[in-house]
């Protein structure tokens, strides 16, 4: 009945003003305010939230129904602010957070309607900023005031109000300031961050519990602080600032034992990495290697990630759940970023110079780079006997093999020297150093017959066969000592010799995978001899190619006969080093 009476009051005021014109706008608004105050008082007196919600709804609809069509923002929003104070006051005494949410929704609806119809820069900027600030502060304090005064936690509705209030009014600030006053928008975000963080500190002192409401205040504060960076800074200074913020937040998270701050630090560091990727390509014009702004920015962020990993590792006992492997993940991320940076810096240096033979120089530099990159990690792996680092090493070698295949495009190198040239030697050194690294991993860290390590070793043989093919074809094209047909025939002999050596190595080490790889290379050699040499080579080269391959096949058969005793031993007695081998023999 009370609600029906209030509805009749509002209808009477509406008809008196809009339909019968018995009163002016000012008198009608005074009547509406009186009815709203009466309804709110009754709701508090009877502890009836439906009456309060009906009263507030009528209060927000009054400016719409009693509008004269004129732009009067100071009058409109002063009325809305007064209505909010009354409603929020009632909500404070009765803890009606649903009423607070209705107030925020009504205020937002009226503000958006006015902004869409009347806002114009710069005439309406003053009232827009003034009341955006007033309403933001009003709805920021309202859901936490009771807890700060009484020292009791709030519920989910307060959390919703805090988050909704922050997002909506930040959007309003953005709409007003971003185009013409971006620096001022950053200042507003910074002041908001400091204010919310102050509220968080007060909350923790009064409530002393890590409730969702208190945690949301901390998240909002960190988010606003992170938002300031792209508003104030430009280009690479943005990821640099985010990286510094991430390290500071990680340190603070352990200093004050707050996992939410730790998560904020991780997000800030992730944003810094994303910012670096956003500004790719690294260079667009010729540059000085290493001593340039782009390289420095990347290196700063990488060092920040390393520092963050160091902070986390120092306090690793305090990590829980998904934070436990955090230091290792961050170190791996830093390693990936460093490898990416060095690779792109090296390639783009030659690419942007565009000298004659630039790709040969770029591919040679990349192979030397990826020969050196795994060495420090290999030393760490061997020294610390670190299994995780060993797996990372295998990943590095696998990626370096892709770089090798990509760099084979440098076959246009015009040197007349066989083997001793910038095309062949860097790649040969890479294969040798990779085999040496794989051998160190086998002997010290992992099982001698690890499938992945043997796979890397055999992949090295595959790229070596590809390298020999490319070098001989290139040399046959450039030299006057032999012609291209002879070079193609020599490829078959080299592959057959390589296959024979691989089979012999597999026999004496009793590792079947090496023998099978040798047979596969023999099969490839035979297929080349039958399908290519027969049709492409002159008769004399064809005969020599067939004789060479056949002779080496006979050698391989003799080797098998010579080491047949080992096969019998394998069938009856397992190798001593396989007794505790967790990985099966290949």
Protein Blocks (a to p, Z undefined) as FASTA:
>chain_A
ZZmmmmmmmmmmmmmmmmnopacfklmmmmmmmmmmmmmmmmmmnopaklmmmmmmmmmm
mmmmmpghiacfklmmmmmmmmmmmmmmmmmmnopaklmmmmmmmmmmmmmmmmmmmgcc
fklmmmmmmmmmmmmmmmmmmmmmmmmmnopacdfklmmmmmmmmmmmmmmmmmmmmmmm
mmlmmmmmmmmmmmmmmmmmmmmmmnopacfklmmmmmmmmmmmmmmmmmmmgcjlmmmm
mmmmmmmmmmmmmmnopaklmmmmmmmmmmmmmmmmmmpcfbfcdcdehiafklmmmmmm
mmmmmmmmmmmmmmmmmpghjlmmmmmmmmmmmmmmmmmmmmmmmmmmmmmnopghklmm
mmmmmmmmmmmmmmmmmmmmmmnopaklmmmmmmmmmmmmmmmmmmmmmmmpcbfbehia
cklmmmmmmmmmmmmmmmmmmmmmmcfklfklmmmmmmmmmmmmmmmmmmmmmmmmmmmk
bcfklmmmmmmmmmmmmmmmmmmmmmmnopaklmmmmmmmmmmmmmmmmmmmmmmpcfkl
mmmmmmmmmmmmmmmmmmmmmmmmmmmmmmmmccfklmmmcbdcZZ
